[in-house]
Amino acid sequence: MLNRFQFSRLLAFRRGKRRSGAADEARKTDAVNGAEAPTQEAPRADREGARGRAEGAGRASNGAATNGAERSRVEISEGWSGDDRIEGLLRRHQEQRGLSTPETMASHAGVASEPADSAEDAAGTKVEPAKSVEPAEPPAAPATEGAPRTRTIGALDPAPTAAPAAAPAAGSKRVRLVESIEATSTARVVCIASGKGGTGKSVIASNLALLRARQGERVLLIDFDAGLANAHLLLGLAPPHDVGHVMEGTVSAREALIEGPHGLKLLAGGVGRQSLIDPTRRELDRLFKALRPLEDEFDLIVIDHGAGLSYSTVAHLAASSTLVLVTNHEVTALSDGYALYKRAKLVNPEIRVGLVVNRAPDERLAMDAWNRFRGASHKFLGHAPELIGWVPADPVISQAVQLRKPAVLSFPESAAARAITKVAAWGPLDHARTPTPFYVKARRALR
């Protein structure tokens, strides 16, 4: 449905088109008959102009504008043809009804835009605008219509240069945003886990954390073994508080920390606490929320998980970017380690996993265990972890446990200590940072 304004526009457009056609036909007839075109064209133009002024009298604000529009129409009919005449007729129609032309509206708004290749009027009729500033056949007498058109189109030239001005500001804003993200980046978080108990995972975790702290990094070791923690025994520490106290809200996470050798900080795990053996989702969420501020105070956080696939372990694996998987050369250890690796890749396909074959009698058995693990992973999962290295079965590890002093401090030249030092130099440990804080992602994984 057309409203009154659209209908009047369409009606005036069609009438003007018919009149221009009649005027052309009359000029051709007069030329054939040998009559003077100006003497016969004037009465006809006057009659058409009078009819046009009568139709627009109720809408125009004054008679002078109507007469000027009528003169423009005559000039357009005499000098222009084709698309230029249609554009002129549309302009005359707008002027008769007191409407603003597109050029006038652009000049009032202070914004110019390039003319479109084609447009549609209010009635849905497709109109092709003029392709250039000057008409195809320049008019001989009427110069008043061409000059304003040239000046108006000329005002459109600065428009394309206005848009790129905002680009540098947006780019600098993005640079500042990236700098702020880097400035507020959190600690790198590395999970150390095993599928089966007794693989020596806690020995690897405590020695690795101590080696990194000795290099000058701010390192935090969190013992997350559910109720069976022993990292504090391996470091020779007696913490007054543990993870269970933080979960219960008795102390804050910062107050529960205890300092070890070379500035290493330890958050001990609970021993025999029922709440840590089978925590609820609400309790873990409260604990993760309490541990979140610690990420801003350390360079590296090493999490020593208990064996198996507990609720807290899976949540940590879903949030971590790096996992050190510790196994032995026995079939049971390899089978449980494969199950843990499969689960880690299922909840977090982007996690990077490194395998350590611990307590291997010799290199041949260690490589054989690695080949079996890699073959099963490629066959059933289509991918496999990286081999970080192997740690020999060294009696000095048992002596270090009895001394409650890590092997890298008590027996630094032993074969086991040198092998653990190579594990601590694994490259991905230096890039274990995620854009989102670790414990924010862990809390999401609980849901």
C-alpha positions as CSV (number, residue, x, y, z in Angstrom):
1,M,0.0,0.0,0.0
2,L,1.2,3.5,-0.9
3,N,0.7,6.4,1.4
4,R,-0.5,9.8,0.2
5,F,3.0,11.2,-0.1
6,Q,4.3,8.2,-2.2
7,F,1.2,8.2,-4.4
8,S,1.5,12.0,-5.2
9,R,5.2,11.5,-6.0
10,L,4.4,8.6,-8.4
11,L,1.6,10.5,-10.0
12,A,3.6,13.7,-10.6
13,F,6.5,11.6,-11.9
14,R,4.3,9.9,-14.5
15,R,2.6,13.1,-15.5
16,G,5.9,14.9,-16.0
17,K,7.2,12.0,-18.1
18,R,4.1,12.1,-20.3
19,R,4.4,15.9,-20.7
20,S,8.1,15.7,-21.7
21,G,7.2,13.1,-24.3
22,A,4.4,15.3,-25.7
23,A,6.8,18.3,-25.9
24,D,9.3,16.2,-27.9
25,E,6.6,15.0,-30.2
26,A,5.4,18.6,-30.8
27,R,8.9,19.8,-31.6
28,K,9.3,17.0,-34.2
29,T,5.9,17.9,-35.8
30,D,6.8,21.6,-36.0
31,A,10.1,20.9,-37.5
32,V,8.4,18.8,-40.3
33,N,5.8,21.5,-41.0
34,G,8.5,24.2,-41.1
35,A,7.0,26.3,-38.3
36,E,9.0,28.3,-35.9
37,A,9.5,26.2,-32.8
38,P,9.8,29.0,-30.2
39,T,6.5,30.7,-31.2
40,Q,4.5,27.5,-31.0
41,E,6.3,25.9,-28.1
42,A,5.7,28.8,-25.8
43,P,1.9,28.6,-25.7
44,R,2.1,24.9,-25.2
45,A,4.7,25.3,-22.5
46,D,2.5,27.9,-20.8
47,R,-0.5,25.7,-20.9
48,E,1.5,22.8,-19.4
49,G,3.1,25.1,-16.8
50,A,-0.3,26.4,-15.8
51,R,-1.7,22.9,-15.4
52,G,1.4,21.9,-13.3
53,R,1.1,25.0,-11.1
54,A,-2.6,24.3,-10.5
55,E,-1.8,20.8,-9.4
56,G,1.0,21.9,-7.0
57,A,-0.8,25.0,-5.6
58,G,-2.1,23.2,-2.5
59,R,1.3,21.9,-1.6
60,A,3.9,24.5,-2.6
61,S,4.7,27.4,-0.2
62,N,4.9,30.2,-2.7
63,G,4.2,30.8,-6.4
64,A,7.8,31.9,-7.2
65,A,9.2,28.4,-6.4
66,T,6.6,26.8,-8.7
67,N,7.4,29.2,-11.6
68,G,11.1,28.5,-11.1
69,A,10.5,24.8,-11.1
70,E,8.3,25.1,-14.2
71,R,11.1,27.0,-16.0
72,S,13.5,24.3,-14.9
73,R,11.2,21.7,-16.4
74,V,11.0,23.5,-19.7
75,E,14.8,23.8,-19.8
76,I,15.2,20.1,-18.9
77,S,12.7,19.2,-21.7
78,E,14.5,21.3,-24.2
79,G,18.1,20.5,-23.5
80,W,18.3,17.1,-21.8
81,S,17.1,13.6,-22.6
82,G,17.0,10.1,-21.2
83,D,18.1,9.6,-17.6
84,D,19.0,13.3,-17.1
85,R,15.4,14.4,-17.9
86,I,14.0,11.9,-15.4
87,E,16.3,13.1,-12.7
88,G,15.3,16.7,-13.5
89,L,11.6,15.8,-13.3
90,L,12.1,14.2,-10.0
91,R,13.9,17.2,-8.7
92,R,11.2,19.5,-9.9
93,H,8.6,17.3,-8.2
94,Q,10.4,17.6,-4.9
95,E,10.8,21.3,-5.2
96,Q,7.0,21.8,-5.9
97,R,6.1,20.0,-2.7
98,G,8.7,21.8,-0.5
99,L,10.9,18.7,-0.1
100,S,14.7,18.7,0.2
101,T,16.7,17.2,-2.6
102,P,19.3,14.6,-1.7
103,E,22.1,17.1,-2.2
104,T,20.4,19.6,0.1
105,M,19.8,17.0,2.8
106,A,23.5,16.0,2.6
107,S,24.6,19.6,2.9
108,H,22.4,20.3,5.9
109,A,23.6,17.2,7.7
110,G,27.3,18.0,7.0
111,V,27.8,14.5,5.6
112,A,28.3,13.5,1.9
113,S,28.0,10.2,0.3
114,E,28.6,8.8,-3.2
115,P,25.5,8.4,-5.3
116,A,24.3,4.7,-5.6
117,D,24.4,2.9,-8.9
118,S,20.7,2.4,-8.8
119,A,17.8,3.3,-6.5
120,E,14.2,2.7,-6.0
121,D,11.6,5.4,-5.4
122,A,8.8,5.2,-2.8
123,A,6.5,3.3,-5.2
124,G,9.1,0.6,-5.8
125,T,10.0,1.8,-9.4
126,K,13.7,1.4,-10.1
127,V,15.4,4.6,-11.2
128,E,18.8,4.8,-12.7
129,P,20.5,8.1,-11.6
130,A,22.8,10.2,-13.8
131,K,26.2,8.5,-14.4
132,S,28.2,11.8,-14.5
133,V,28.0,15.4,-13.3
134,E,27.4,16.8,-16.8
135,P,24.4,15.6,-18.9
136,A,25.0,13.5,-22.0
137,E,23.8,16.3,-24.2
138,P,24.8,19.6,-22.5
139,P,22.0,22.3,-22.7
140,A,22.7,25.3,-24.8
141,A,20.9,28.1,-22.8
142,P,20.1,26.9,-19.2
143,A,23.3,27.2,-17.2
144,T,21.6,27.8,-13.9
145,E,20.7,24.1,-13.4
146,G,24.2,22.7,-14.3
147,A,26.2,24.9,-11.9
148,P,24.5,24.0,-8.7
149,R,24.7,20.3,-9.7
150,T,28.4,20.6,-10.3
151,R,29.0,22.3,-6.9
152,T,26.9,19.9,-5.0
153,I,28.6,16.8,-6.4
154,G,32.0,18.4,-5.8
155,A,31.1,18.5,-2.1
156,L,31.1,14.7,-2.0
157,D,34.9,14.3,-2.7
158,P,36.0,14.5,1.0
159,A,33.7,11.7,2.1
160,P,36.0,8.7,1.3
161,T,38.8,10.2,3.4
162,A,36.7,10.6,6.5
163,A,36.4,6.8,7.3
164,P,40.1,5.9,7.6
165,A,40.7,8.6,10.2
166,A,39.3,6.4,12.9
167,A,41.5,3.4,12.1
168,P,44.6,4.4,14.0
169,A,42.6,5.1,17.1
170,A,41.0,1.6,16.9
171,G,44.4,0.0,16.3
172,S,46.0,1.7,19.2
173,K,43.1,0.7,21.4
174,R,43.7,-2.9,20.5
175,V,47.4,-2.6,21.3
176,R,46.6,-1.1,24.7
177,L,44.2,-4.0,25.3
178,V,46.8,-6.6,24.4
179,E,49.3,-4.9,26.7
180,S,46.9,-4.9,29.6
181,I,46.3,-8.6,29.1
182,E,50.0,-9.4,29.2
183,A,50.5,-7.1,32.2
184,T,47.8,-8.9,34.2
185,S,48.7,-12.5,33.0
186,T,48.4,-15.1,35.7
187,A,50.8,-17.9,36.7
188,R,51.6,-20.9,34.6
189,V,49.9,-24.0,35.9
190,V,51.2,-27.6,35.4
191,C,49.3,-30.7,36.5
192,I,51.2,-33.8,37.5
193,A,49.1,-37.0,37.6
194,S,49.2,-40.7,37.2
195,G,46.6,-43.4,36.6
196,K,48.0,-45.8,39.1
197,G,49.3,-45.2,42.6
198,G,52.9,-45.8,43.6
199,T,54.4,-44.6,40.3
200,G,56.5,-41.9,42.1
201,K,54.4,-39.0,41.0
202,S,54.9,-37.0,44.2
203,V,58.7,-37.4,44.0
204,I,58.7,-36.1,40.4
205,A,56.4,-33.2,41.4
206,S,58.4,-32.1,44.5
207,N,61.8,-32.3,42.8
208,L,60.5,-30.5,39.7
209,A,59.0,-27.6,41.7
210,L,62.2,-27.3,43.8
211,L,64.4,-27.2,40.7
212,R,62.3,-24.4,39.2
213,A,62.4,-22.5,42.5
214,R,66.1,-22.8,42.6
215,Q,66.3,-21.1,39.2
216,G,64.7,-18.0,40.7
217,E,61.0,-18.5,39.8
218,R,58.2,-17.9,42.3
219,V,56.9,-21.5,42.5
220,L,53.9,-22.9,44.5
221,L,53.4,-26.6,45.0
222,I,49.8,-27.7,45.7
223,D,49.3,-31.2,47.1
224,F,45.9,-32.3,45.9
225,D,46.2,-35.9,46.8
226,A,42.8,-36.6,48.4
227,G,43.5,-37.3,52.1
228,L,46.8,-39.1,51.4
229,A,49.1,-36.2,50.9
230,N,52.8,-36.6,51.4
231,A,54.5,-33.7,49.6
232,H,55.3,-32.0,52.9
233,L,57.1,-35.2,54.1
234,L,59.3,-35.3,51.0
235,L,60.2,-31.6,51.6
236,G,60.8,-32.0,55.3
237,L,58.0,-29.5,56.3
238,A,55.4,-29.6,59.0
239,P,52.5,-27.3,57.8
240,P,50.0,-26.2,60.4
241,H,47.2,-25.8,57.8
242,D,46.3,-27.7,54.6
243,V,43.8,-27.7,51.7
244,G,41.1,-28.9,54.0
245,H,41.3,-25.8,56.2
246,V,41.0,-23.6,53.1
247,M,38.0,-25.5,51.9
248,E,36.3,-25.2,55.3
249,G,37.1,-21.5,55.4
250,T,39.1,-21.7,58.6
251,V,42.1,-19.8,57.0
252,S,42.7,-18.1,53.7
253,A,44.8,-19.8,51.0
254,R,47.6,-17.4,51.6
255,E,47.7,-18.1,55.3
256,A,47.8,-21.8,54.7
257,L,51.1,-21.6,52.7
258,I,54.4,-22.7,54.2
259,E,57.8,-21.9,52.8
260,G,60.3,-24.6,51.8
261,P,63.8,-24.8,50.4
262,H,64.9,-22.0,47.9
263,G,61.7,-20.0,48.6
264,L,59.4,-22.8,47.4
265,K,55.9,-22.4,48.8
266,L,53.7,-25.4,49.6
267,L,50.0,-25.8,50.2
268,A,49.8,-29.1,51.9
269,G,47.1,-31.7,51.3
270,G,45.0,-33.1,54.0
271,V,45.8,-36.4,55.7
272,G,42.8,-38.6,56.4
273,R,40.2,-35.8,55.8
274,Q,36.9,-37.3,54.7
275,S,35.8,-34.0,53.1
276,L,38.9,-34.2,50.8
277,I,38.3,-37.9,49.9
278,D,34.9,-37.2,48.4
279,P,34.2,-33.5,48.1
280,T,31.0,-32.2,46.7
281,R,30.7,-29.8,43.8
282,R,29.9,-26.9,46.1
283,E,32.9,-27.6,48.3
284,L,35.3,-27.8,45.3
285,D,33.8,-24.6,43.9
286,R,34.4,-22.8,47.2
287,L,38.0,-24.2,47.3
288,F,38.8,-23.2,43.7
289,K,37.4,-19.7,44.4
290,A,39.7,-19.4,47.4
291,L,42.7,-20.6,45.4
292,R,42.2,-18.1,42.5
293,P,44.1,-15.2,44.1
294,L,47.3,-17.2,44.4
295,E,47.6,-17.2,40.6
296,D,48.5,-13.5,40.7
297,E,51.4,-14.1,43.2
298,F,53.4,-16.8,41.5
299,D,55.2,-17.6,38.2
300,L,54.6,-21.3,38.3
301,I,52.0,-23.5,40.1
302,V,52.7,-27.2,40.2
303,I,49.6,-29.3,41.2
304,D,50.4,-32.8,42.5
305,H,47.2,-34.9,41.9
306,G,46.3,-38.1,43.5
307,A,46.2,-41.3,41.5
308,G,43.1,-42.0,39.4
309,L,40.3,-39.9,38.0
310,S,38.7,-38.1,40.9
311,Y,36.2,-35.2,40.5
312,S,38.8,-32.6,41.3
313,T,41.4,-34.2,39.0
314,V,39.1,-34.1,36.0
315,A,38.2,-30.5,36.7
316,H,41.9,-29.5,36.8
317,L,42.6,-31.4,33.6
318,A,39.8,-29.6,31.9
319,A,41.3,-26.2,32.8
320,S,45.0,-26.9,32.4
321,S,47.1,-26.4,29.3
322,T,49.9,-28.8,30.3
323,L,50.0,-32.2,31.9
324,V,52.9,-34.3,33.0
325,L,51.8,-38.0,33.1
326,V,53.9,-40.2,35.2
327,T,53.8,-44.0,34.7
328,N,56.0,-47.1,35.2
329,H,57.0,-49.9,32.8
330,E,54.5,-52.3,34.3
331,V,51.4,-53.2,32.3
332,T,49.0,-52.1,35.1
333,A,50.6,-48.7,35.3
334,L,50.6,-48.3,31.5
335,S,46.9,-49.3,31.3
336,D,45.9,-46.8,34.0
337,G,48.0,-44.1,32.5
338,Y,46.4,-44.6,29.1
339,A,43.0,-44.3,30.8
340,L,44.0,-41.0,32.3
341,Y,45.4,-39.7,29.1
342,K,42.3,-40.6,27.2
343,R,40.1,-38.8,29.8
344,A,42.3,-35.7,29.7
345,K,42.0,-35.4,26.0
346,L,38.3,-36.0,26.1
347,V,37.6,-33.1,28.6
348,N,40.4,-30.9,27.1
349,P,41.4,-31.6,23.5
350,E,44.0,-28.8,23.6
351,I,45.9,-30.0,26.6
352,R,49.6,-30.8,26.0
353,V,50.6,-34.0,27.6
354,G,54.2,-35.2,28.3
355,L,54.9,-38.8,29.5
356,V,57.6,-39.7,32.1
357,V,58.5,-43.3,32.5
358,N,59.6,-43.4,36.1
359,R,61.6,-46.1,38.1
360,A,62.6,-48.0,34.9
361,P,65.2,-50.7,35.5
362,D,67.1,-49.7,32.3
363,E,66.6,-47.7,29.1
364,R,65.5,-50.7,27.0
365,L,62.5,-51.4,29.3
366,A,61.7,-47.7,29.5
367,M,61.6,-47.3,25.6
368,D,59.6,-50.5,25.3
369,A,57.0,-49.1,27.8
370,W,56.9,-45.9,25.8
371,N,56.4,-47.7,22.5
372,R,53.5,-49.7,23.9
373,F,51.9,-46.6,25.3
374,R,52.4,-44.7,22.0
375,G,51.1,-47.6,19.9
376,A,47.9,-48.0,21.8
377,S,47.3,-44.3,21.8
378,H,47.7,-43.9,18.1
379,K,45.7,-47.0,17.4
380,F,42.6,-46.2,19.5
381,L,42.8,-42.4,19.8
382,G,44.7,-41.2,16.8
383,H,47.3,-39.3,18.8
384,A,49.8,-39.8,21.5
385,P,51.6,-37.8,24.2
386,E,55.2,-36.6,24.0
387,L,58.0,-38.4,25.7
388,I,59.7,-36.1,28.2
389,G,62.2,-38.8,29.4
390,W,62.7,-41.7,31.7
391,V,64.0,-41.8,35.3
392,P,65.9,-44.9,36.4
393,A,65.1,-46.9,39.5
394,D,67.8,-45.4,41.8
395,P,68.2,-46.4,45.5
396,V,69.1,-42.8,46.3
397,I,65.4,-41.9,45.9
398,S,64.5,-44.1,48.9
399,Q,67.3,-42.6,50.9
400,A,66.2,-39.1,50.0
401,V,62.7,-39.9,51.2
402,Q,64.1,-41.2,54.5
403,L,66.1,-38.0,54.9
404,R,63.0,-35.9,54.0
405,K,65.2,-34.0,51.6
406,P,64.6,-34.1,47.8
407,A,67.1,-36.0,45.8
408,V,68.1,-33.0,43.7
409,L,69.4,-31.5,46.9
410,S,70.6,-34.5,48.8
411,F,72.1,-36.5,45.8
412,P,72.4,-34.0,43.0
413,E,74.9,-36.1,41.0
414,S,72.8,-39.3,41.1
415,A,71.3,-40.8,37.9
416,A,67.8,-40.2,39.2
417,A,68.5,-36.5,40.0
418,R,70.1,-35.8,36.6
419,A,67.1,-37.5,34.9
420,I,64.6,-35.4,36.9
421,T,66.6,-32.3,36.0
422,K,66.0,-33.1,32.3
423,V,62.3,-33.5,33.0
424,A,62.2,-30.1,34.7
425,A,63.7,-28.5,31.5
426,W,60.8,-29.6,29.3
427,G,59.9,-26.7,27.1
428,P,56.1,-26.6,27.5
429,L,56.5,-25.9,31.2
430,D,57.6,-22.4,30.2
431,H,54.4,-21.8,28.1
432,A,51.8,-23.3,30.4
433,R,49.8,-20.1,30.7
434,T,46.2,-19.8,29.5
435,P,44.3,-16.5,28.6
436,T,41.7,-17.3,31.2
437,P,42.8,-17.8,34.8
438,F,43.2,-21.4,35.6
439,Y,40.8,-21.6,38.6
440,V,38.2,-19.6,36.7
441,K,38.2,-22.4,34.1
442,A,38.3,-25.1,36.7
443,R,35.1,-23.7,38.4
444,R,33.4,-23.7,35.0
445,A,34.4,-27.3,34.5
446,L,32.6,-28.2,37.7
447,R,29.3,-27.1,36.2
